[in-house]
């Protein structure tokens, strides 16, 4: 997949693009993606996605550091798996936020990306103060021979498919219902960072990811699947601040079963399967080790179902 962040000159004119934030890439987003792919085949063109970074919500609210279902790296991974051929990332800064709907369409869409088709969800808004809606998008684009397709509201079991609803389910610990709305396990793709090696010292080496921008789920231990170089491994992840060691840095620490490779600096994908227990402080390292062994046994039972 071609990833375009700054050099928009590499974008081939005439593409069919889905436009939006696509946080989580849930089933509603996937419907838009499928329609985009179908339209690209019909137009003998290619299918792409246009997103904003940071998410406008994060730009306007500086305290919104912990709501992402999928950061840019995770979003790119999910969209690539769905067969998107081009991933355009637009900087959402003050200049972008101050553009009127007409300026955004004319300067960014028409003059820079030059698509043949734009596909959006029913609730898409754009331009300064979110003044533009799908009617405005259709009006401006049609004047420039760009076809606009608006995808209607999508539901799953009578619940509207939305990133907000998925966030609520994950915060409530209902990962199974969240999976039904996402169409995949909730997952995080990230680079393994160097830690304090405490896990290795106690016999349970962990791969650590920084997750400050992601949605804050319940602190605790989860049964997970971990993709390393295309190979899936079972494991457990502790999401939290490691109270036993009096730490306050939020980390996702993952212990991979039957794994001994050095993966520092490598991107891995962690898929959350099921919550096991809440994070707690242990009075000794021996008690922590015994609990990790029990957690691992429980995770194997879950993952082998």
VODREN-36934 format. One record per residue: x negated, y, z of N, C-alpha, C in turn. Coordinates in steps of 0.05 Angstrom, whole numbers, padded with zeros to 5 digits, always signed. Layout:
<sites>
XYZXYZXYZ...
</sites>
This chain:
<sites>
-00017-00024+00000+00000+00000+00000-00018+00025+00000-00012+00043-00018-00026+00068-00019-00017+00086+00004-00035+00095+00020-00029+00113+00043-00039+00141+00036-00021+00160+00036-00028+00187+00028-00023+00206+00052-00044+00218+00063-00041+00235+00086-00047+00264+00079-00067+00269+00063-00074+00296+00056-00077+00301+00026-00087+00281+00012-00092+00284-00017-00068+00276-00033-00048+00294-00035-00024+00288-00049-00027+00287-00079-00051+00294-00089-00056+00293-00117-00056+00265-00128-00060+00245-00110-00061+00217-00119-00033+00206-00122-00012+00220-00115+00015+00210-00118+00023+00212-00147+00031+00189-00158+00040+00188-00185+00069+00198-00187+00074+00218-00205+00101+00229-00208+00121+00207-00216+00146+00212-00208+00168+00194-00216+00174+00171-00197+00162+00171-00174+00167+00150-00155+00194+00151-00142+00203+00129-00130+00228+00128-00116+00221+00127-00086+00230+00148-00072+00221+00151-00044+00244+00152-00024+00240+00136-00002+00257+00139+00021+00245+00161+00038+00262+00178+00049+00253+00201+00064+00265+00201+00092+00248+00203+00113+00258+00203+00140+00236+00198+00160+00243+00192+00185+00224+00186+00206+00218+00156+00209+00238+00140+00206+00235+00111+00206+00222+00100+00232+00228+00112+00254+00217+00103+00280+00228+00076+00287+00211+00056+00289+00219+00029+00295+00224+00012+00271+00231+00024+00248+00237+00010+00223+00259-00011+00230+00281-00002+00240+00303-00021+00248+00319-00029+00223+00340-00045+00227+00356-00056+00205+00369-00034+00188+00376-00011+00200+00387+00011+00184+00366+00022+00166+00341+00025+00176+00319+00034+00159+00313+00013+00137+00315-00012+00144+00309-00033+00125+00329-00034+00102+00354-00026+00108+00374-00024+00087+00366-00002+00067+00356+00021+00078+00346+00043+00061+00322+00033+00045+00305+00018+00057+00281+00008+00043+00289-00010+00020+00308-00028+00025+00317-00047+00004+00329-00032-00019+00345-00012-00013+00357+00005-00034+00336+00020-00050+00315+00029-00036+00293+00042-00049+00278+00023-00068+00273-00001-00059+00260-00020-00076+00276-00027-00101+00302-00031-00096+00320-00037-00119+00321-00015-00139+00322+00010-00130+00322+00033-00148+00296+00036-00163+00274+00029-00150+00248+00031-00163+00246+00011-00186+00257-00013-00182+00257-00033-00203+00274-00024-00226+00298-00013-00219+00316-00004-00240+00304+00019-00256+00288+00036-00243+00276+00059-00257+00248+00052-00268+00240+00027-00267+00213+00019-00276+00192+00037-00263+00195+00040-00237+00177+00058-00223+00165+00043-00198+00159+00058-00177+00148+00045-00153+00163+00056-00129+00162+00041-00107+00177+00048-00083+00158+00059-00061+00166+00082-00050+00150+00094-00029+00167+00104-00006+00153+00112+00015+00166+00124+00039+00152+00150+00046+00168+00170+00053+00157+00196+00062+00165+00199+00091+00145+00203+00109+00151+00207+00137+00137+00232+00147+00144+00240+00171+00132+00264+00184+00115+00255+00207+00092+00268+00211+00074+00263+00233+00063+00289+00244+00067+00295+00270+00082+00279+00289+00112+00279+00283+00126+00262+00296+00155+00262+00295+00164+00290+00303+00183+00302+00289+00193+00329+00296+00201+00331+00326+00212+00311+00337+00220+00312+00365+00195+00316+00383+00173+00304+00376+00149+00307+00392+00137+00335+00388+00140+00346+00363+00130+00373+00357+00144+00394+00374+00171+00391+00375+00187+00412+00388+00188+00408+00418+00183+00384+00428+00184+00379+00457+00157+00367+00465+00140+00384+00477+00113+00375+00484+00113+00353+00505+00136+00349+00519+00138+00329+00539+00147+00302+00528+00151+00301+00501+00160+00276+00489+00137+00259+00480+00120+00251+00499+00096+00235+00492+00101+00205+00493+00125+00197+00502+00129+00169+00507+00155+00158+00497+00161+00165+00471+00186+00155+00460+00183+00140+00434+00159+00139+00423+00155+00126+00397+00161+00096+00400+00178+00086+00382+00181+00057+00378+00158+00046+00362+00149+00062+00343+00127+00055+00326+00110+00080+00319+00085+00079+00327+00068+00102+00319+00061+00098+00290+00044+00116+00279+00039+00116+00251+00026+00090+00241+00007+00079+00257-00006+00054+00249+00014+00031+00248+00031+00030+00269+00051+00008+00270+00072+00011+00248+00080+00036+00243+00099+00041+00221+00088+00033+00194+00063+00040+00190+00050+00032+00164+00049+00002+00161+00043-00012+00183+00043-00041+00182+00070-00053+00175+00091-00043+00188+00118-00053+00183+00127-00047+00154+00122-00023+00145+00131-00016+00118+00116-00031+00096+00090-00036+00101+00075-00052+00082+00086-00080+00080+00093-00092+00103+00104-00119+00103+00131-00120+00088+00145-00097+00086+00170-00096+00072+00167-00091+00042+00142-00088+00033+00137-00085+00005+00136-00057-00006+00133-00037+00012+00130-00010+00002+00103-00007-00011+00102+00009-00032+00078+00012-00048+00063+00038-00042+00077+00057-00030+00064+00083-00024+00075+00094+00002+00058+00104+00019+00065+00114+00046+00054+00142+00048+00072+00162+00046+00064+00190+00047+00070+00202+00074+00049+00213+00087+00052+00225+00113+00049+00255+00111+00071+00269+00118+00071+00298+00117+00065+00309+00145+00046+00328+00147+00040+00340+00172+00064+00357+00181+00075+00351+00204+00096+00368+00215+00084+00387+00235+00078+00411+00224+00066+00432+00240+00084+00457+00239+00074+00480+00248+00091+00504+00249+00099+00512+00221+00081+00509+00202+00087+00517+00174+00110+00500+00164+00109+00474+00170+00130+00456+00160+00156+00462+00175+00155+00467+00201+00179+00472+00217+00193+00498+00208+00177+00517+00198+00189+00543+00191+00200+00545+00162+00196+00524+00147+00206+00524+00119+00236+00522+00119+00249+00538+00102+00277+00535+00098+00283+00509+00083+00307+00500+00082+00313+00476+00067+00305+00478+00038+00309+00501+00026+00302+00506-00002+00271+00504-00006+00257+00517+00013+00228+00517+00011+00216+00488+00014+00228+00473+00033+00218+00446+00036+00222+00429+00011+00246+00430+00000+00251+00414-00024+00234+00424-00048+00234+00450-00052+00219+00461-00075+00189+00457-00073+00178+00464-00049+00149+00463-00046+00138+00435-00041+00151+00420-00025+00141+00394-00017+00151+00371-00035+00177+00370-00039+00188+00347-00054+00184+00351-00084+00194+00374-00095+00193+00377-00124+00165+00383-00134+00151+00402-00122+00125+00411-00133+00102+00392-00125+00104+00379-00102+00081+00363-00093+00085+00333-00098+00108+00322-00090+00111+00293-00093+00123+00285-00120+00140+00302-00131+00152+00298-00157+00166+00271-00161+00185+00265-00144+00199+00239-00146+00220+00239-00167+00230+00215-00175+00253+00213-00192+00278+00208-00176+00274+00196-00153+00297+00190-00135+00289+00194-00106+00307+00206-00090+00303+00208-00061+00326+00194-00047+00319+00177-00028+00340+00162-00013+00337+00168+00017+00360+00176+00029+00360+00183+00057+00384+00171+00071+00383+00171+00098+00405+00162+00114+00426+00184+00116+00450+00176+00125+00473+00194+00125+00469+00218+00143+00452+00216+00164+00448+00237+00183+00422+00253+00179+00410+00251+00156+00385+00265+00150+00389+00295+00151+00372+00309+00166+00372+00338+00167+00343+00348+00162+00341+00372+00151+00314+00382+00144+00314+00412+00143+00291+00424+00143+00288+00453+00142+00289+00466+00169+00283+00491+00170+00282+00506+00195+00309+00504+00210+00306+00497+00236+00330+00494+00253+00348+00471+00243+00337+00453+00228+00352+00430+00217+00377+00440+00202+00373+00461+00187+00395+00474+00173+00405+00459+00149+00387+00443+00137+00395+00429+00113+00406+00401+00119+00427+00393+00104+00439+00367+00107+00438+00352+00080+00451+00330+00078+00450+00314+00054+00463+00328+00030+00483+00344+00035+00496+00359+00013+00476+00379+00002+00461+00393+00019+00441+00411+00010+00419+00397-00006+00411+00374+00005+00390+00358-00009+00399+00350-00037+00424+00341-00039+00435+00333-00065+00437+00357-00084+00446+00379-00073+00450+00403-00090+00423+00413-00102+00403+00416-00085+00378+00426-00094+00363+00407-00112+00364+00381-00105+00350+00361-00122+00363+00357-00149+00390+00357-00149+00404+00353-00175+00398+00375-00195+00392+00398-00185+00385+00421-00202+00357+00416-00215+00343+00397-00205+00316+00391-00215+00313+00362-00225+00336+00351-00232+00337+00324-00244+00326+00302-00225+00330+00306-00200+00322+00286-00180+00348+00274-00169+00351+00248-00171+00375+00235-00162+00373+00230-00132+00394+00236-00117+00395+00231-00088+00415+00210-00081+00407+00190-00066+00424+00170-00056+00425+00172-00025+00450+00174-00015+00454+00175+00014+00465+00149+00024+00451+00136+00043+00459+00110+00053+00477+00115+00078+00500+00103+00077+00520+00108+00099+00511+00095+00125+00526+00101+00146+00520+00091+00173+00520+00061+00173+00500+00049+00185+00497+00020+00187+00502+00011+00216+00516-00012+00218+00522-00023+00245+00513-00052+00247+00509-00060+00272+00503-00088+00279+00521-00095+00303+00539-00114+00299+00558-00121+00320+00572-00097+00331+00582-00080+00313+00597-00056+00320+00581-00034+00334+00555-00038+00336+00537-00017+00348+00522-00004+00326+00521+00023+00326+00507+00038+00305+00477+00032+00307+00465+00026+00284+00437+00021+00283+00422+00048+00284+00408+00053+00306+00394+00078+00309+00370+00073+00327+00349+00090+00323+00325+00088+00339+00332+00093+00369+00350+00111+00374+00358+00118+00401+00370+00094+00415+00387+00079+00401+00400+00055+00413+00379+00033+00419+00360+00031+00401+00338+00011+00406+00322+00019+00430+00315+00044+00432+00300+00054+00456+00315+00047+00482+00341+00052+00482+00357+00047+00506+00356+00017+00513+00357+00000+00494+00357-00029+00499+00329-00038+00510+00308-00027+00498+00281-00035+00508+00276-00024+00536+00285+00000+00541+00281+00011+00568+00297-00005+00589+00319-00017+00580+00336-00033+00598+00325-00062+00600+00304-00068+00584+00292-00095+00585+00307-00115+00568+00326-00106+00551+00341-00125+00534+00327-00128+00507+00306-00143+00507+00290-00146+00483+00304-00163+00461+00321-00181+00470+00336-00197+00450+00355-00180+00434+00370-00163+00448+00389-00145+00434+00374-00125+00416+00351-00116+00427+00335-00097+00411+00325-00111+00385+00317-00136+00388+00308-00151+00364+00330-00153+00343+00355-00157+00352+00377-00159+00333+00381-00133+00318+00375-00110+00330+00378-00085+00317+00354-00078+00300+00330-00087+00309+00306-00082+00293+00303-00101+00269+00312-00125+00273+00307-00145+00252+00280-00158+00254+00266-00152+00276+00240-00164+00283+00235-00160+00312+00216-00174+00323+00208-00170+00350+00196-00142+00353+00201-00128+00375+00188-00102+00379+00158-00107+00381+00143-00092+00366+00114-00097+00365+00098-00071+00364+00073-00074+00371+00054-00052+00371+00029-00061+00357+00020-00045+00338-00006-00049+00325-00025-00029+00335-00048-00038+00345-00067-00018+00355-00096-00030+00356-00114-00012+00360-00143-00019+00361-00150-00027+00390-00164-00050+00392-00174-00059+00418-00196-00041+00428-00191-00030+00452-00211-00012+00464-00226-00025+00486-00250-00015+00492-00266-00027+00513-00255-00020+00540-00253-00039+00557-00242-00035+00584-00263-00037+00605-00255-00042+00630-00274-00044+00652-00284-00072+00656-00276-00091+00639-00285-00119+00639-00276-00134+00664-00257-00123+00679-00248-00137+00703-00234-00164+00696-00219-00164+00674-00206-00189+00666-00226-00211+00661-00247-00203+00647-00268-00223+00641-00281-00233+00666-00285-00215+00685-00299-00223+00710-00283-00243+00727-00256-00241+00724-00239-00260+00740-00230-00284+00724-00241-00287+00699-00234-00310+00683-00211-00307+00664-00201-00283+00661-00179-00278+00643-00185-00253+00626-00203-00256+00606-00210-00233+00590-00187-00222+00574-00184-00195+00573-00161-00183+00560-00170-00165+00537-00151-00163+00518-00154-00143+00496-00136-00120+00504-00148-00096+00506-00134-00073+00516-00127-00053+00494-00101-00044+00495-00092-00023+00476-00082+00001+00492-00089+00025+00483-00078+00049+00495-00050+00054+00483-00031+00059+00500-00003+00060+00490+00012+00085+00501-00003+00107+00505+00009+00131+00517+00032+00142+00500+00031+00141+00474+00051+00153+00457+00076+00135+00454+00074+00110+00461+00096+00092+00457+00117+00095+00479+00141+00085+00472+00163+00084+00491+00154+00071+00517+00161+00082+00540+00154+00070+00565+00175+00049+00572+00166+00024+00571+00183+00002+00579+00177-00005+00608+00191-00025+00619+00186-00032+00647+00158-00042+00651+00145-00031+00672+00118-00041+00679+00120-00070+00688+00104-00087+00675+00105-00115+00683+00090-00132+00663+00096-00158+00665+00083-00179+00649+00102-00190+00629+00093-00193+00604+00110-00202+00582+00097-00226+00568+00113-00244+00558+00104-00265+00540+00102-00252+00512+00080-00256+00498+00075-00243+00473+00064-00262+00452+00067-00254+00427+00053-00265+00405+00033-00245+00395+00009-00253+00389-00012-00234+00380-00024-00242+00354-00023-00224+00335-00034-00229+00308-00062-00217+00307-00081-00235+00302-00109-00226+00298-00119-00237+00271-00124-00218+00253-00133-00226+00226-00114-00246+00212-00088-00241+00217-00068-00258+00204-00062-00285+00217-00075-00290+00240-00071-00315+00255-00056-00308+00280-00035-00323+00287-00018-00317+00310-00028-00333+00334-00030-00320+00357-00038-00332+00382-00017-00326+00403-00013-00344+00422+00004-00340+00445-00012-00325+00467+00003-00310+00483-00010-00296+00505+00009-00283+00524-00002-00269+00543+00013-00252+00562+00002-00224+00561+00019-00204+00564+00010-00177+00565+00020-00164+00591+00002-00149+00603+00011-00132+00626+00012-00103+00616+00036-00092+00618+00041-00065+00611+00043-00049+00637+00024-00031+00642+00026-00016+00667+00000-00003+00675-00004+00001+00701-00026+00017+00711-00044+00001+00730-00041-00025+00732-00058-00043+00747-00061-00034+00776-00040-00035+00792-00041-00025+00819-00061-00040+00837-00067-00065+00831-00086-00080+00847-00113-00067+00848-00120-00053+00826-00146-00040+00823-00144-00010+00828-00121-00001+00838-00116+00028+00844-00122+00045+00819-00113+00035+00797-00117+00050+00772-00091+00065+00765-00093+00086+00749-00069+00101+00741-00068+00105+00711-00086+00092+00696-00086+00095+00667-00068+00074+00655-00049+00083+00639-00030+00065+00626-00044+00049+00604-00042+00023+00607-00054+00005+00587-00036-00019+00581-00040-00030+00557-00028-00055+00550-00051-00075+00549-00053-00092+00570-00074-00112+00572-00063-00139+00564-00076-00152+00545-00066-00177+00534-00087-00199+00537-00078-00221+00550-00095-00245+00552-00085-00265+00532-00102-00272+00512-00096-00290+00491-00104-00318+00500-00086-00337+00498-00092-00365+00505-00110-00378+00485-00129-00394+00494-00146-00409+00476-00160-00391+00456-00171-00369+00465-00184-00350+00447-00209-00339+00460-00231-00337+00444-00256-00328+00456-00272-00309+00438-00259-00300+00416-00274-00282+00398-00276-00254+00409-00297-00240+00400-00301-00212+00406-00285-00195+00386-00264-00181+00396-00247-00166+00378-00247-00136+00385-00267-00127+00400-00268-00098+00406-00269-00082+00380-00253-00061+00378-00253-00044+00355-00235-00055+00332-00224-00078+00336-00207-00090+00315-00178-00084+00320-00162-00081+00298-00133-00077+00301-00120-00104+00305-00102-00105+00324-00086-00129+00329-00056-00121+00331-00038-00140+00328-00010-00135+00329+00002-00151+00352+00015-00138+00371+00027-00151+00394+00057-00150+00392+00070-00173+00391+00099-00175+00390+00109-00184+00417+00128-00169+00428+00139-00175+00454+00162-00195+00452+00159-00217+00466+00179-00239+00465+00198-00238+00488+00188-00237+00513+00205-00238+00536+00191-00227+00561+00207-00213+00578+00197-00203+00603+00194-00225+00623+00171-00226+00638+00167-00247+00657+00170-00238+00686+00157-00216+00693+00160-00205+00720+00151-00176+00721+00158-00163+00743+00149-00135+00747+00120-00134+00755+00107-00112+00748+00080-00108+00757+00079-00104+00788+00059-00115+00801+00057-00112+00830+00028-00111+00839+00024-00102+00863-00003-00100+00875-00008-00125+00891-00031-00137+00886-00039-00161+00901-00060-00154+00922-00059-00169+00944-00077-00164+00967-00105-00174+00962-00108-00192+00943-00135-00202+00937-00136-00210+00908-00161-00213+00898-00166-00221+00870-00157-00250+00867-00161-00267+00887-00152-00295+00885-00122-00297+00881-00107-00281+00896-00078-00281+00892-00070-00272+00864-00084-00252+00854-00079-00243+00826-00085-00265+00806-00107-00279+00810-00115-00301+00792-00093-00323+00792-00084-00330+00816-00063-00350+00818-00037-00341+00803-00031-00315+00806-00007-00305+00793-00010-00305+00762-00033-00298+00752-00038-00298+00724-00035-00326+00712-00045-00346+00727-00042-00374+00719-00012-00381+00717+00003-00373+00738+00032-00379+00737+00046-00364+00714+00038-00339+00710+00049-00323+00687+00043-00337+00661+00019-00347+00658+00011-00361+00633+00028-00386+00629+00032-00401+00650+00048-00425+00648+00077-00418+00640+00088-00397+00652+00115-00389+00645+00116-00379+00616+00096-00365+00607+00095-00355+00580+00095-00378+00560+00079-00398+00566+00077-00422+00548+00105-00435+00545+00119-00437+00568+00146-00448+00567+00165-00432+00549+00162-00405+00551+00179-00387+00535+00171-00389+00505+00145-00388+00500+00136-00387+00473+00138-00413+00457+00140-00435+00472+00143-00462+00460+00172-00469+00455+00191-00452+00462+00219-00458+00457+00225-00461+00427
</sites>
